[in-house]
Amino acid sequence: MKYVFVLISVSLGLFFLSCKSSKKATDPMQNLSEGTVSHQYRAGGCKTVIKVAQPEADTLVLIPSNSLGKFDVDGLKIMFSYRQLRMPNPEGCTVGMPAEIITIKKK
């Protein structure tokens, strides 16, 4: 009787482990935002920002935490995905919010 209880317990445990939901793979190019690279705030302490025009809202200003490389051209229109970061703005930079640029391409 004890062996039957152990066997049923192990079987149920394996059953519940096998029912674990799997994460769906998301395509980073799927949720792209459209923006413009700007050097408008360099005098104030921001190196490069990305301005994202939002319908029915103010323009969103993102401060990239990583280098934009060949895309760091003032006025360049880009498509990108990002993740907002909870960290302080660079010293002297009073506009925008820090963000990690995940994917980027020229529009």
ChimeraX commands (.cxc) that place a marker at each C-alpha (Angstrom):
marker #1 position 0.00,0.00,0.00 radius 0.5
marker #1 position 2.87,2.33,0.82 radius 0.5
marker #1 position 4.43,1.72,-2.61 radius 0.5
marker #1 position 1.17,2.52,-4.37 radius 0.5
marker #1 position 0.95,5.85,-2.52 radius 0.5
marker #1 position 4.56,6.71,-3.46 radius 0.5
marker #1 position 3.97,5.71,-7.08 radius 0.5
marker #1 position 0.82,7.84,-7.33 radius 0.5
marker #1 position 2.56,10.80,-5.66 radius 0.5
marker #1 position 5.54,10.62,-8.03 radius 0.5
marker #1 position 3.22,10.25,-11.04 radius 0.5
marker #1 position 1.18,13.30,-10.02 radius 0.5
marker #1 position 4.35,15.31,-9.40 radius 0.5
marker #1 position 5.69,14.47,-12.87 radius 0.5
marker #1 position 2.30,15.26,-14.40 radius 0.5
marker #1 position 2.19,18.74,-12.87 radius 0.5
marker #1 position 5.80,19.44,-13.85 radius 0.5
marker #1 position 5.09,18.47,-17.45 radius 0.5
marker #1 position 2.13,20.88,-17.56 radius 0.5
marker #1 position 4.40,23.88,-17.02 radius 0.5
marker #1 position 3.42,26.61,-19.43 radius 0.5
marker #1 position 6.08,27.53,-21.91 radius 0.5
marker #1 position 7.03,31.09,-22.77 radius 0.5
marker #1 position 6.23,32.20,-26.26 radius 0.5
marker #1 position 9.17,33.52,-28.21 radius 0.5
marker #1 position 8.63,37.16,-29.09 radius 0.5
marker #1 position 10.11,38.76,-32.13 radius 0.5
marker #1 position 11.98,41.94,-31.08 radius 0.5
marker #1 position 11.23,43.48,-34.48 radius 0.5
marker #1 position 7.49,43.12,-33.84 radius 0.5
marker #1 position 7.04,45.98,-31.35 radius 0.5
marker #1 position 9.07,48.71,-32.99 radius 0.5
marker #1 position 8.73,52.39,-32.19 radius 0.5
marker #1 position 9.44,55.15,-34.66 radius 0.5
marker #1 position 11.69,58.02,-33.66 radius 0.5
marker #1 position 14.27,60.60,-34.65 radius 0.5
marker #1 position 17.83,60.79,-33.36 radius 0.5
marker #1 position 18.56,64.25,-31.95 radius 0.5
marker #1 position 21.53,66.16,-30.57 radius 0.5
marker #1 position 19.28,69.05,-29.49 radius 0.5
marker #1 position 20.08,68.71,-25.78 radius 0.5
marker #1 position 23.89,68.29,-26.00 radius 0.5
marker #1 position 24.51,71.73,-24.50 radius 0.5
marker #1 position 22.45,70.73,-21.46 radius 0.5
marker #1 position 24.37,67.52,-20.76 radius 0.5
marker #1 position 22.52,64.91,-22.83 radius 0.5
marker #1 position 24.71,63.31,-25.46 radius 0.5
marker #1 position 22.18,61.81,-27.85 radius 0.5
marker #1 position 18.43,61.40,-27.44 radius 0.5
marker #1 position 15.69,59.75,-29.44 radius 0.5
marker #1 position 12.48,61.74,-29.86 radius 0.5
marker #1 position 9.33,59.67,-30.28 radius 0.5
marker #1 position 6.22,61.53,-31.45 radius 0.5
marker #1 position 3.16,60.11,-29.73 radius 0.5
marker #1 position -0.37,60.78,-30.95 radius 0.5
marker #1 position -2.44,62.69,-28.39 radius 0.5
marker #1 position 0.55,63.14,-26.07 radius 0.5
marker #1 position 3.79,65.04,-25.65 radius 0.5
marker #1 position 6.89,63.90,-27.48 radius 0.5
marker #1 position 8.63,61.08,-25.62 radius 0.5
marker #1 position 12.37,61.69,-25.20 radius 0.5
marker #1 position 14.56,58.64,-24.59 radius 0.5
marker #1 position 18.18,58.77,-23.45 radius 0.5
marker #1 position 19.94,55.67,-24.84 radius 0.5
marker #1 position 22.13,53.94,-22.26 radius 0.5
marker #1 position 24.06,52.15,-24.98 radius 0.5
marker #1 position 25.80,53.64,-28.02 radius 0.5
marker #1 position 23.78,54.00,-31.21 radius 0.5
marker #1 position 26.91,53.46,-33.30 radius 0.5
marker #1 position 26.34,54.23,-36.97 radius 0.5
marker #1 position 22.80,55.42,-36.17 radius 0.5
marker #1 position 24.05,58.37,-34.07 radius 0.5
marker #1 position 23.31,60.94,-36.78 radius 0.5
marker #1 position 21.29,64.06,-35.93 radius 0.5
marker #1 position 17.89,63.96,-37.66 radius 0.5
marker #1 position 18.09,60.28,-38.66 radius 0.5
marker #1 position 14.68,58.57,-38.67 radius 0.5
marker #1 position 14.86,55.13,-37.05 radius 0.5
marker #1 position 12.71,52.18,-36.03 radius 0.5
marker #1 position 13.70,50.62,-32.72 radius 0.5
marker #1 position 12.61,48.65,-29.70 radius 0.5
marker #1 position 13.57,49.66,-26.20 radius 0.5
marker #1 position 13.29,48.87,-22.53 radius 0.5
marker #1 position 12.82,51.69,-20.03 radius 0.5
marker #1 position 15.49,51.76,-17.31 radius 0.5
marker #1 position 15.06,52.82,-13.71 radius 0.5
marker #1 position 18.25,54.77,-13.24 radius 0.5
marker #1 position 19.08,58.46,-12.87 radius 0.5
marker #1 position 19.54,60.66,-15.91 radius 0.5
marker #1 position 23.12,61.56,-16.84 radius 0.5
marker #1 position 24.38,64.58,-14.91 radius 0.5
marker #1 position 23.08,67.82,-16.37 radius 0.5
marker #1 position 20.50,66.06,-18.53 radius 0.5
marker #1 position 17.06,67.15,-17.36 radius 0.5
marker #1 position 14.91,65.89,-20.23 radius 0.5
marker #1 position 13.80,62.39,-21.11 radius 0.5
marker #1 position 14.21,59.02,-19.48 radius 0.5
marker #1 position 16.99,56.45,-19.77 radius 0.5
marker #1 position 16.30,53.46,-22.00 radius 0.5
marker #1 position 18.17,50.45,-23.32 radius 0.5
marker #1 position 17.90,50.23,-27.10 radius 0.5
marker #1 position 17.38,46.56,-27.95 radius 0.5
marker #1 position 17.00,46.59,-31.73 radius 0.5
marker #1 position 17.45,49.44,-34.16 radius 0.5
marker #1 position 17.22,49.95,-37.91 radius 0.5
marker #1 position 17.08,52.87,-40.30 radius 0.5
marker #1 position 13.60,53.84,-41.44 radius 0.5
marker link #1:1,2 radius 0.2
marker link #1:2,3 radius 0.2
marker link #1:3,4 radius 0.2
marker link #1:4,5 radius 0.2
marker link #1:5,6 radius 0.2
marker link #1:6,7 radius 0.2
marker link #1:7,8 radius 0.2
marker link #1:8,9 radius 0.2
marker link #1:9,10 radius 0.2
marker link #1:10,11 radius 0.2
marker link #1:11,12 radius 0.2
marker link #1:12,13 radius 0.2
marker link #1:13,14 radius 0.2
marker link #1:14,15 radius 0.2
marker link #1:15,16 radius 0.2
marker link #1:16,17 radius 0.2
marker link #1:17,18 radius 0.2
marker link #1:18,19 radius 0.2
marker link #1:19,20 radius 0.2
marker link #1:20,21 radius 0.2
marker link #1:21,22 radius 0.2
marker link #1:22,23 radius 0.2
marker link #1:23,24 radius 0.2
marker link #1:24,25 radius 0.2
marker link #1:25,26 radius 0.2
marker link #1:26,27 radius 0.2
marker link #1:27,28 radius 0.2
marker link #1:28,29 radius 0.2
marker link #1:29,30 radius 0.2
marker link #1:30,31 radius 0.2
marker link #1:31,32 radius 0.2
marker link #1:32,33 radius 0.2
marker link #1:33,34 radius 0.2
marker link #1:34,35 radius 0.2
marker link #1:35,36 radius 0.2
marker link #1:36,37 radius 0.2
marker link #1:37,38 radius 0.2
marker link #1:38,39 radius 0.2
marker link #1:39,40 radius 0.2
marker link #1:40,41 radius 0.2
marker link #1:41,42 radius 0.2
marker link #1:42,43 radius 0.2
marker link #1:43,44 radius 0.2
marker link #1:44,45 radius 0.2
marker link #1:45,46 radius 0.2
marker link #1:46,47 radius 0.2
marker link #1:47,48 radius 0.2
marker link #1:48,49 radius 0.2
marker link #1:49,50 radius 0.2
marker link #1:50,51 radius 0.2
marker link #1:51,52 radius 0.2
marker link #1:52,53 radius 0.2
marker link #1:53,54 radius 0.2
marker link #1:54,55 radius 0.2
marker link #1:55,56 radius 0.2
marker link #1:56,57 radius 0.2
marker link #1:57,58 radius 0.2
marker link #1:58,59 radius 0.2
marker link #1:59,60 radius 0.2
marker link #1:60,61 radius 0.2
marker link #1:61,62 radius 0.2
marker link #1:62,63 radius 0.2
marker link #1:63,64 radius 0.2
marker link #1:64,65 radius 0.2
marker link #1:65,66 radius 0.2
marker link #1:66,67 radius 0.2
marker link #1:67,68 radius 0.2
marker link #1:68,69 radius 0.2
marker link #1:69,70 radius 0.2
marker link #1:70,71 radius 0.2
marker link #1:71,72 radius 0.2
marker link #1:72,73 radius 0.2
marker link #1:73,74 radius 0.2
marker link #1:74,75 radius 0.2
marker link #1:75,76 radius 0.2
marker link #1:76,77 radius 0.2
marker link #1:77,78 radius 0.2
marker link #1:78,79 radius 0.2
marker link #1:79,80 radius 0.2
marker link #1:80,81 radius 0.2
marker link #1:81,82 radius 0.2
marker link #1:82,83 radius 0.2
marker link #1:83,84 radius 0.2
marker link #1:84,85 radius 0.2
marker link #1:85,86 radius 0.2
marker link #1:86,87 radius 0.2
marker link #1:87,88 radius 0.2
marker link #1:88,89 radius 0.2
marker link #1:89,90 radius 0.2
marker link #1:90,91 radius 0.2
marker link #1:91,92 radius 0.2
marker link #1:92,93 radius 0.2
marker link #1:93,94 radius 0.2
marker link #1:94,95 radius 0.2
marker link #1:95,96 radius 0.2
marker link #1:96,97 radius 0.2
marker link #1:97,98 radius 0.2
marker link #1:98,99 radius 0.2
marker link #1:99,100 radius 0.2
marker link #1:100,101 radius 0.2
marker link #1:101,102 radius 0.2
marker link #1:102,103 radius 0.2
marker link #1:103,104 radius 0.2
marker link #1:104,105 radius 0.2
marker link #1:105,106 radius 0.2
marker link #1:106,107 radius 0.2
view
